[in-house]
Amino acid sequence: NNVKKKLTTLTLTKKSQEAFDHIVKDDYIALFKEHCDELNVDNVTIQLKPSKGRNLRAKSVGSTKIKISNVMSEGEQKAVALAEFATDLNIRKNYNTVLFDDPVTSLDYKRAEKFANLILKLSQKRQVIVFTHNIMFYYFLYNLSPKKKKDENHKFFKVDEFDTNNKGIITQS
């Protein structure tokens, strides 16, 4: 019972928060801001809150603590989400394959190009697979890596024709 009392959820939450604050917090916030800047999302702050042994994150606009979903467009919210995702990948040093399924839906072409830049940056440390029907975004990605076109580690594929059952035939572009 004595050990059980000492290992309450509150104690674990406090210890987890102390460890997070000491080891990760400043780097996490700085990297999140860097990714927000890369994606041209201004004045977004992230708060890291301990809860039941975990660190929850809340994002808001400026110091007013207004939720991003209340004032930002869908494209801006998507940019904040990508910034947070990229931050998580880098902080956790997660080198698993990342799959993006049409990541630029609802984005203007300027922000789509910024997404392409960040996705290419992520691909330098892990395998990244992107599915898109947005030809402009495809060419943003393709043109960002001109020196790597012949590199076996960077491949681009497209569906150029269809068979008799209307299934796409994929070829390397």
N, C-alpha and C positions, 0 to 999 in steps of 0.2 A: 504494500500500500504506500509506503514511503517513496519508493521509486516511481510508482504510478503517479503520485501527486506531483513529483518533480518533472514529469514528462507530459504535462498537459499540452493541449494544442496551443495555448497562449505562449507557453515557454518555447515551444518549437517555432512558432511564428516570430517571436522576438529574436531568437538565435538566427533564424533564417534571414530576417531583415538585417541584422547586424553583419552577417557574412556578406550578404548582397551589397549593402552599403559600402563595406570595406573593400570588396573585391571588384564589383561590377558596375555599380550605379553610375558613377561619373562617366565611365567609358561608354555605357549604354546610352545615356542622355546625349553625349557629344556626338556619337555615331548616328543616332536617330536624327539629330539636327542637321548633320552633314548630308544624310540621305534626303531629308526634306528640302534642303537647299538645292541639291542636285535635281530634284523633281519640281522645283519652283513652287513649293508650298511654303508660304510665309506665315510667321507668327503662330505656329503650332507648338504647344508644350505638351510634355508627357509627364504624368505623375505616376510613381511606382508606389503601390500601397500594399502592405502586408495583410494577408487574410488567410487564416487557418493553414499556416505553414507554406503558403505560396505568395508570390508577388504578383498582384493584379496591376494592370496598367490602365490609366484613364488619359485620354487625349482631349485637349481643349484648345480653344483659340485664345491666344494671348494670356494675359494675367486675369482676364475676366471670368475664367472657368466656364465659358460657354461651350457646350458639347459641339464637336465638329459636325455632327449630323444635323444640328439646328441651323447652321449658317453656311456650310460648304456644299458645293455642287457634288454630284455623284463622281465626276472625274477627279475633283480635289480629294474627296474621301478615299477614292481608289489609290491616289498617289500617296496619301498618308499611310494607308494599309501596306503598300509596297515598301515604303520607307521603314515601317515597323518590321515587316517580314525580312527585309535585307539586314536590318540591325540584328534581329534574332539569329539569322544564319551566321553572321560574322562573329557575334559575341559567343555563341555556343560552339563555334568552329565545327558546324555541321557540314560535312562534305558529301551528303547524300545527293542523289539526283533530284533536281527541281523541275517540276512540270508546270508550265503556264498554258492555260487553255484560253486563248483569245483575250489576253490581258488588257488590250486597248479599247475594248468596247466602251463607248460613251466618252472617249477622250478626243480632244482636238489634235490636229497633226503635230503641233509644237510639243505638247505633253507626250504624245506617242513617241516622238523622237527621244525625249528624255528617258522614257521607260526603256527604249531600246539600248540607250547608253548604260543604264543601270543593269539591265539584264546581261549585256555583254560583259560588264565588270564582274557580275556574279559568276559568269561562265569561266572566268579565269581560274577559279578554285574548285569548281565542281561541274558535273555534267548538267547542262540545262537543255530541256526540250520545250520548244514553243510551238503550239498549234495556233494558226491564225488564218483567217480568210481575208484579212486586211492587207492588200497588196502593198500599200505604202509602208506599213509597219514592217512587212517582210523585207522590203528593200532598204529600210533604215537599218535593220539588223545586218543584212547582207553587205551593205556598203560600209558599215562600221568596221568590218574585219577584212579589208581587201588583201592584206598580206597573208591571211590565213586561209584563203579560198582553196588552196591546194593542200593544205595541212589536213592530215587524216583525223585530227582531233576537232576540226570545225567543219561540219557538213551542213549543207542546206538541201532540202528536198522539196519537191512540189508535185502536185497532181496535175499532169498535163493532158492526160487522155483517160477515156473510160472504156471498159470492156463491154461486151454484149449484155451483161447483166447490170450495166450502169454503175459498176464499182470502179472507184478511182485507181489508176495505175500510178504508183509513186516512182519518181525518178530523181536522181541527184541533179541539182541545178548547177 
